[in-house]
Amino acid sequence: MSDANHSMPDRFVVRSAGETFGTAVRKRDGYEFVSADDDFAPLDGRIFPRAKSLVMEVTRHAQRSRRQARLAGQPSGLW
């Protein structure tokens, strides 16, 4: 591992706008997403090669979930 990797935390909370979506936990091959919200269960247990890719995928998932809730006429619990 390079020195840059050592500066990354072993785990961090994934959140936005005061909502916690889950936790990222460092694994041998990257970061595992551990969901804290049922809306993010499809991502639970996935390993992402970098913290940035995990955060980007969680953000995309949140945007899709909000869009689907809007189309269904249901309030979204995401924000």
Secondary structure, DSSP 8 states (H G I E B T S, - for coil): --HHHHTS-SEEEEEETTEEEEEEEEETTEEEEEESSGGGGGGTT-EESSHHHHHHHHHHHHHHHHHHHHHTT---S--
